[in-house]
Amino acid sequence: MAAGEGAAGMARLAGELRDFLLRSTREPVGFLGVALTTCAGLLLAAFLLLSLLGVHPNPYLGAVTFFVLPVLFLLGLALIPIGSWRYRRRVARGKEGAPLFPSYDLNLPSVRTRLMLLGVLTLTNMVVLGVASYKGIEHMDSVEFCGATCHPVMKPEYTVYQGSPHARVRCVDCHIGPGASWFVQSKLSGSRQVLAQLAGTWPRPVETPVENLRPSRETCEQCHWPEKFHGDRLFVRTHFQEDEANTALQTVMLLKVGGGQPESGFARGIHWHVQNAVYYRSDPEREHIPWVRVERLDGSVTEFTQGEIPDSIASRPPRRMDCVDCHNRPTHIFRMPARALDEAMGAGVLPRDLPYLRREGHAALTADYADEDAAREGIERRIRGFYQSEYPDLAASGDGRVEAAIRGVQAIWSRYVFPEMKVGWGT
């Protein structure tokens, strides 16, 4: 008896589902809704499964999965009841006394089945959209979304980030930080940036400094501990001369890092300002700073001015100096060509025993090129041509040093120069 009732209930459920789909799809609006929901739901489920399995073919697929498909899914869900209502209205027009809206009598088994079906579908939709929302937020916090989705706008910043000291730190950890309020602010700001990208009106290059960047005390200091910035650090930098032997010279500096707590005697040195508040007024680019105010731990205050302060600067609110005023590119680091060559030669990426490589590499890097293809061709022509002309035996030896030099110098150019964003040496 119970099995028979269960079979009857399943039959009623299937019948109600069939009738609902028939009512919904007899109108074009409802048919479109069913088609959208079905296709978007299947694609969403498939892409979510790929994401959960760790398969990420490209950042654009993530944007489609977590932003486009859920919108289409919701749009289809909204159109389905509209199609059903339009069908009932059409029936009501042709049949006197036909109800325009459905009526529910819970004493009828068919009505209970219908409501159960509605509940199951609603729960299923909530689960699908809940998982999509969670994965969508997770995707928005990913490095790939920040750096690769807005290609080519973020290509320069993303490229140098990948080889930076913070390459394992997510973009959102520095640009947003913890808490919901800054998350919402960043997404609102990001919406304007998306519109600018679609309209092709984004600045070239990206303007600096970033005015709406969260204070570094709420981001940088989540990992770095100012009270422990004390003691001296030995710093050695190797330079190579532009002679035949690429002679190495070393600059050795003892950096008095400072910082720490006053009671420990370390409130001095470079990070003296961590304990002593420094405020300044400047132009929007923070290049011209005619007014500085220092508030020391002992309560004394000193103001420094340089000439007459323009009204455009005097009207700006003072900014408290923080980490990014000095470390203004701790992650998105763009080297000048000489520094980039020195680092590559010091690390062994470029063969330092190749005659005049420091000079020829610098000349090849700083020439004007229209795009990356032209740069690669021009760099190869310059370096290969020099060694074929001046050191033919070396060029013909086949020991691979000339090829390594060409590849290394090309890689430096590709890492720091982006003509499409008007980013060149010294931008």
CORMO-V812277 format. One record per backbone hydrogen bond with DSSP energy under -0.5 kcal/mol. NH is the residue of the N-H (numbers start at 1). CO is the residue of the C=O. E is the energy in kcal/mol with one decimal. If there is no record, write none. Layout:
nh	co	e
NH	CO	E
NH	CO	E
This chain:
nh	co	e
5	1	-2.3
6	2	-2.4
7	3	-2.3
8	4	-2.2
9	5	-2.5
10	6	-2.3
11	7	-2.2
12	8	-2.6
13	9	-2.5
14	10	-2.6
15	11	-2.5
16	12	-2.9
17	13	-2.3
18	14	-2.4
19	15	-2.8
20	16	-2.6
21	17	-2.2
22	18	-2.4
23	19	-2.7
24	20	-2.4
25	21	-2.5
26	22	-0.9
27	24	-0.7
31	27	-2.6
32	28	-2.5
33	29	-2.1
34	30	-2.6
35	31	-2.5
36	32	-2.8
37	33	-2.7
38	34	-2.5
39	35	-2.6
40	36	-2.8
41	37	-2.5
42	38	-2.4
43	39	-2.5
44	40	-2.7
45	41	-2.4
46	42	-2.2
47	43	-2.9
48	44	-2.5
49	45	-2.0
50	46	-2.0
51	47	-2.4
52	48	-2.7
53	49	-1.6
54	51	-1.5
55	50	-2.9
56	54	-0.7
61	58	-0.6
62	58	-1.1
63	59	-1.6
64	60	-2.2
65	61	-2.7
66	62	-2.5
67	63	-1.4
68	63	-1.1
69	64	-2.7
71	67	-0.9
72	68	-2.2
73	69	-2.7
74	70	-2.5
75	71	-2.5
76	72	-2.4
77	73	-2.1
78	74	-2.1
79	75	-1.8
80	76	-1.7
81	77	-0.9
82	78	-0.8
83	79	-2.4
84	80	-2.1
85	81	-2.6
86	82	-2.4
87	83	-2.0
88	84	-2.1
89	85	-2.4
90	86	-2.1
91	87	-2.3
92	88	-2.7
93	89	-1.7
94	90	-1.3
95	91	-1.2
98	95	-1.8
105	103	-0.5
106	104	-0.6
108	105	-2.2
112	108	-1.9
113	109	-2.4
114	110	-2.2
115	111	-2.5
116	112	-2.3
117	113	-2.5
118	114	-2.3
119	115	-2.4
120	116	-2.5
121	117	-2.5
122	118	-2.5
123	119	-2.6
124	120	-2.4
125	121	-2.6
126	122	-2.4
127	123	-2.3
128	124	-2.5
129	125	-2.9
130	126	-2.5
131	127	-2.6
132	128	-2.3
133	129	-2.5
134	130	-2.4
135	131	-2.8
136	132	-2.2
137	133	-2.5
138	134	-2.3
139	135	-2.6
140	136	-2.3
141	137	-1.2
142	139	-1.5
146	142	-1.8
147	143	-3.0
148	144	-2.5
149	144	-1.2
149	145	-0.6
150	145	-0.5
151	148	-0.8
151	149	-0.8
154	150	-2.1
155	152	-1.0
156	152	-0.5
158	154	-3.1
159	155	-2.4
160	156	-1.9
161	157	-1.8
162	158	-1.5
163	160	-0.9
164	161	-1.9
167	164	-1.5
169	166	-2.2
173	170	-0.9
174	170	-0.7
174	171	-1.1
175	171	-2.8
176	172	-1.8
177	172	-3.2
183	179	-0.7
184	180	-2.5
185	181	-2.3
186	182	-2.3
187	183	-1.9
188	184	-2.2
189	185	-2.4
190	186	-2.5
191	187	-1.8
192	188	-1.3
193	189	-1.7
194	190	-2.3
195	191	-2.0
196	192	-2.1
197	193	-2.1
198	194	-2.6
199	195	-2.2
200	196	-0.8
200	197	-0.5
201	196	-2.5
202	196	-0.6
211	209	-0.7
213	210	-1.1
218	215	-1.9
219	216	-0.9
221	216	-2.0
222	219	-1.9
223	220	-1.7
224	220	-2.6
226	224	-0.7
228	225	-2.3
229	226	-2.0
230	228	-1.7
233	255	-2.5
235	253	-3.5
237	251	-2.7
239	249	-3.7
241	247	-2.8
246	243	-1.2
249	239	-3.2
251	237	-3.1
252	250	-0.5
253	235	-3.2
255	233	-3.1
255	253	-0.7
256	254	-0.5
257	231	-0.9
257	255	-1.5
258	231	-1.1
259	268	-1.8
260	226	-1.6
264	261	-0.9
265	262	-1.6
266	261	-1.5
268	259	-0.6
268	266	-2.5
270	256	-2.9
271	257	-2.4
272	269	-1.7
273	270	-0.6
274	271	-1.7
275	272	-1.1
276	272	-1.2
277	275	-0.5
277	295	-1.3
279	293	-3.1
280	319	-2.0
281	291	-1.9
283	288	-1.3
286	283	-2.2
289	287	-0.6
290	288	-0.5
291	281	-1.0
292	304	-2.6
293	279	-3.0
294	302	-3.0
295	277	-3.2
296	294	-0.6
296	300	-2.6
299	296	-1.8
302	294	-2.1
304	292	-3.3
306	290	-1.8
310	308	-0.5
313	310	-1.0
314	310	-2.9
315	311	-2.0
316	313	-1.3
319	280	-2.9
321	278	-3.2
321	319	-0.5
325	322	-1.5
326	322	-0.6
326	323	-1.2
327	323	-2.7
328	326	-1.7
330	327	-0.9
333	331	-1.8
334	332	-0.6
335	333	-0.6
340	336	-2.6
341	337	-2.4
342	338	-2.4
343	339	-2.4
344	340	-2.2
345	341	-2.6
346	342	-2.6
347	343	-1.9
348	345	-0.9
349	344	-1.9
350	344	-1.4
352	350	-0.8
354	351	-1.6
355	353	-0.6
356	243	-0.5
356	244	-1.1
357	354	-1.8
360	356	-2.8
361	357	-3.0
362	358	-1.5
363	359	-2.1
364	360	-2.4
365	361	-2.3
366	362	-2.1
367	363	-0.6
367	364	-0.5
375	371	-2.0
376	372	-2.7
377	373	-2.1
378	374	-2.8
379	375	-2.9
380	376	-1.9
381	377	-2.4
382	378	-2.4
383	379	-2.4
384	380	-2.5
385	381	-1.8
386	382	-1.8
387	383	-1.9
388	384	-2.3
389	385	-1.8
390	386	-3.2
391	387	-1.4
395	387	-0.5
395	391	-2.5
396	392	-2.0
397	393	-0.6
397	394	-0.8
404	400	-2.3
405	401	-2.3
406	402	-2.4
407	403	-2.5
408	404	-2.5
409	405	-2.5
410	406	-2.3
411	407	-2.2
412	408	-1.8
413	409	-2.1
414	410	-2.5
415	411	-1.5
416	412	-1.4
417	413	-2.2
418	423	-3.0
421	418	-1.5
422	419	-1.5
423	418	-2.2
424	422	-0.7
427	424	-2.1
